[in-house]
């Protein structure tokens, strides 16, 4: 009879697990010794599966769920680093001292596309920023007594509409379906310039996030 796999909890390692939904978010964060970068995919379902798979490989001493976020609170600016930590966490001071802004997050199941939609979320939920993965990852960590924090960069502010309705362009696996994207641009070619400008904004946001993580992680 073959040996059964060992499913008992593994001891915490000294590694830090840094997750991102897509590779574009981690493009300017090279990581380093003791840092494990991990792509989860977009959305809660992918995040649930990915964090469970990651924990089969390591038991990190800290998890940071990182990437882009949409602004809901109008005071948040493009490329601003925002964060949330567990109550009473020692991470708070490190992230704040590094220049991060403490905020409340709403973990959504769809991309917030328009300024009007963002305003409704801000007023209805009372949250400052919206993203799609952190809640699942943070809950998993809390259940296992692993410290965690959400560290995000504002890629689009509360006052901005996104160039396309990305919800209609996603596959069932929550990935951009390039056939749908091409067809959307064929039907509305004037959107191409807006899309290219938005892509540049995400590059700038990823640079800000990478610089922040590179600076703050050695302090935690």
C-alpha positions as CSV (number, residue, x, y, z in Angstrom):
1,X,0.0,0.0,0.0
2,X,1.5,3.4,-1.0
3,X,2.4,5.9,1.7
4,X,-0.2,8.6,2.2
5,X,0.9,12.2,1.7
6,X,1.7,14.1,4.9
7,X,-1.0,16.7,5.2
8,X,-0.1,17.9,8.7
9,X,0.7,21.6,9.1
10,X,4.3,22.4,8.3
11,X,6.4,24.7,10.5
12,X,6.6,28.3,9.5
13,X,9.6,29.1,7.3
14,X,11.4,32.4,7.3
15,X,10.1,33.2,3.9
16,X,7.7,36.0,2.9
17,X,5.0,35.1,0.4
18,X,4.1,38.0,-1.9
19,X,1.1,37.3,-4.1
20,X,-0.1,39.1,-7.2
21,X,-3.2,38.5,-9.4
22,X,-1.4,38.9,-12.7
23,X,2.3,39.1,-13.8
24,X,1.9,42.8,-14.9
25,X,1.5,43.7,-11.2
26,X,4.8,42.2,-10.1
27,X,6.8,43.3,-13.2
28,X,8.9,45.8,-11.2
29,X,9.3,43.8,-8.0
30,X,12.2,41.4,-8.5
31,X,11.9,39.8,-5.1
32,X,15.0,38.6,-3.4
33,X,16.4,36.1,-0.8
34,X,13.6,34.8,1.5
35,X,10.9,36.2,-0.8
36,X,8.5,33.9,-2.8
37,X,6.5,35.6,-5.5
38,X,3.3,33.9,-6.5
39,X,0.7,34.6,-9.2
40,X,-2.9,33.7,-8.0
41,X,-5.0,34.7,-11.0
42,X,-7.9,37.2,-10.8
43,X,-10.8,37.0,-8.5
44,X,-11.8,35.2,-5.3
45,X,-12.1,31.7,-6.7
46,X,-8.6,31.8,-8.2
47,X,-7.2,33.3,-5.0
48,X,-8.8,30.6,-2.9
49,X,-7.3,27.8,-5.0
50,X,-3.9,29.5,-5.4
51,X,-3.3,30.3,-1.7
52,X,-4.1,26.7,-0.8
53,X,-1.7,25.5,-3.4
54,X,1.0,27.9,-2.3
55,X,0.7,26.7,1.3
56,X,1.4,23.2,0.2
57,X,4.8,24.4,-0.8
58,X,5.8,26.6,2.1
59,X,4.5,27.9,5.4
60,X,5.6,31.5,5.2
61,X,6.1,33.7,8.2
62,X,4.2,36.6,6.4
63,X,1.9,36.9,3.4
64,X,1.5,40.1,1.5
65,X,-1.3,40.3,-1.1
66,X,-0.4,42.9,-3.6
67,X,-1.3,44.4,-6.9
68,X,-3.6,47.1,-8.4
69,X,-6.7,48.6,-6.7
70,X,-9.3,51.0,-7.9
71,X,-9.9,54.1,-5.9
72,X,-13.3,54.6,-4.3
73,X,-12.4,57.4,-1.9
74,X,-11.9,60.5,-4.1
75,X,-8.9,61.7,-2.1
76,X,-6.8,58.7,-3.2
77,X,-4.4,59.5,-6.1
78,X,-3.0,57.5,-9.0
79,X,0.1,55.5,-8.0
80,X,-0.7,56.0,-4.3
81,X,0.3,53.0,-2.1
82,X,-2.6,51.9,0.1
83,X,-2.6,49.1,2.7
84,X,-4.6,47.2,5.3
85,X,-3.3,45.0,8.1
86,X,-4.7,42.8,10.9
87,X,-5.9,44.7,13.9
88,X,-3.0,45.4,16.2
89,X,-0.5,44.2,13.7
90,X,3.1,45.3,13.9
91,X,3.1,45.6,10.1
92,X,1.0,48.8,10.4
93,X,3.9,51.1,11.5
94,X,6.3,49.6,8.9
95,X,3.9,50.2,6.0
96,X,2.9,53.6,7.2
97,X,6.5,54.8,7.8
98,X,7.4,53.6,4.3
99,X,4.8,56.0,2.9
100,X,1.7,53.8,2.6
101,X,-1.8,55.1,3.3
102,X,-4.0,52.9,5.6
103,X,-7.4,52.3,4.0
104,X,-10.4,49.9,4.1
105,X,-10.8,47.6,1.1
106,X,-13.8,46.1,-0.6
107,X,-13.1,42.8,-2.2
108,X,-15.4,42.7,-5.3
109,X,-16.5,39.9,-7.6
110,X,-16.4,42.1,-10.7
111,X,-14.3,45.0,-11.9
112,X,-15.6,48.5,-11.0
113,X,-15.7,50.2,-14.4
114,X,-17.2,53.7,-14.1
115,X,-16.8,56.6,-11.7
116,X,-20.5,56.3,-11.0
117,X,-20.1,52.7,-10.0
118,X,-17.1,53.5,-7.8
119,X,-19.1,56.3,-6.1
120,X,-22.0,53.9,-5.3
121,X,-19.5,51.4,-3.8
122,X,-17.9,54.2,-1.7
123,X,-21.2,55.5,-0.4
124,X,-22.8,52.0,0.1
125,X,-19.8,50.1,1.5
126,X,-17.8,52.8,3.1
127,X,-14.6,51.4,1.7
128,X,-11.7,53.4,0.3
129,X,-10.5,51.1,-2.5
130,X,-11.6,48.0,-4.4
131,X,-9.8,44.9,-5.5
132,X,-10.7,41.2,-6.1
133,X,-8.4,38.8,-4.3
134,X,-7.2,40.0,-0.9
135,X,-10.1,39.0,1.3
136,X,-9.8,35.3,0.4
137,X,-6.1,35.3,1.0
138,X,-6.2,37.2,4.2
139,X,-9.0,34.9,5.6
140,X,-7.0,31.8,4.8
141,X,-4.0,33.3,6.6
142,X,-6.0,34.3,9.7
143,X,-7.4,30.8,10.0
144,X,-3.9,29.5,10.2
145,X,-2.4,32.3,12.4
146,X,-0.2,33.6,9.6
147,X,0.4,37.4,9.7
148,X,-0.8,39.1,6.5
149,X,-1.4,42.5,4.9
150,X,-2.9,43.9,1.8
151,X,-0.6,46.2,-0.1
152,X,-2.0,47.8,-3.3
153,X,-1.4,50.7,-5.6
154,X,-4.1,52.9,-7.0
155,X,-4.2,52.2,-10.8
156,X,-7.4,54.1,-11.4
157,X,-8.9,56.8,-9.2
158,X,-12.5,57.2,-8.1
159,X,-13.1,59.9,-10.7
160,X,-11.9,57.8,-13.7
161,X,-13.8,55.5,-16.0
162,X,-12.0,52.5,-17.3
163,X,-11.6,52.4,-21.1
164,X,-13.5,49.2,-21.6
165,X,-15.9,47.0,-19.6
166,X,-13.3,44.4,-18.7
167,X,-16.0,42.2,-17.1
168,X,-17.3,41.4,-20.6
169,X,-13.8,40.5,-21.8
170,X,-13.0,37.9,-19.2
171,X,-13.0,34.1,-19.7
172,X,-14.7,31.8,-17.2
173,X,-11.2,31.4,-15.6
174,X,-11.1,35.2,-15.1
175,X,-8.5,35.9,-17.7
176,X,-8.6,38.4,-20.5
177,X,-10.1,36.7,-23.6
178,X,-8.1,38.3,-26.4
179,X,-10.7,37.4,-29.0
180,X,-13.3,39.3,-27.1
181,X,-10.9,42.2,-26.7
182,X,-10.1,42.4,-30.4
183,X,-13.8,42.3,-31.2
184,X,-14.5,45.1,-28.7
185,X,-11.9,47.3,-30.4
186,X,-13.2,46.5,-33.9
187,X,-16.6,47.7,-32.8
188,X,-15.2,50.8,-31.1
189,X,-11.7,51.6,-32.6
190,X,-11.6,55.0,-30.9
191,X,-11.2,53.1,-27.6
192,X,-7.7,51.9,-28.6
193,X,-6.1,55.2,-27.6
194,X,-7.8,55.1,-24.3
195,X,-6.8,51.5,-23.7
196,X,-3.1,52.3,-24.5
197,X,-3.2,55.3,-22.1
198,X,-4.6,53.1,-19.4
199,X,-2.0,50.4,-20.0
200,X,0.7,53.1,-19.5
201,X,-1.0,54.1,-16.2
202,X,-0.8,50.5,-15.0
203,X,2.9,50.3,-15.9
204,X,3.5,53.5,-13.8
205,X,1.4,52.0,-11.0
206,X,3.4,48.7,-11.1
207,X,6.7,50.7,-10.9
208,X,5.4,52.5,-7.8
209,X,4.3,49.2,-6.2
210,X,7.6,47.5,-7.0
211,X,9.6,50.4,-5.5
212,X,7.5,50.4,-2.3
213,X,7.8,46.6,-1.8
214,X,11.5,46.7,-2.4
215,X,11.9,49.4,0.3
216,X,9.5,48.1,2.9
217,X,10.0,44.3,2.9
218,X,13.5,44.4,4.5
219,X,11.9,46.3,7.4
220,X,9.3,43.6,8.1
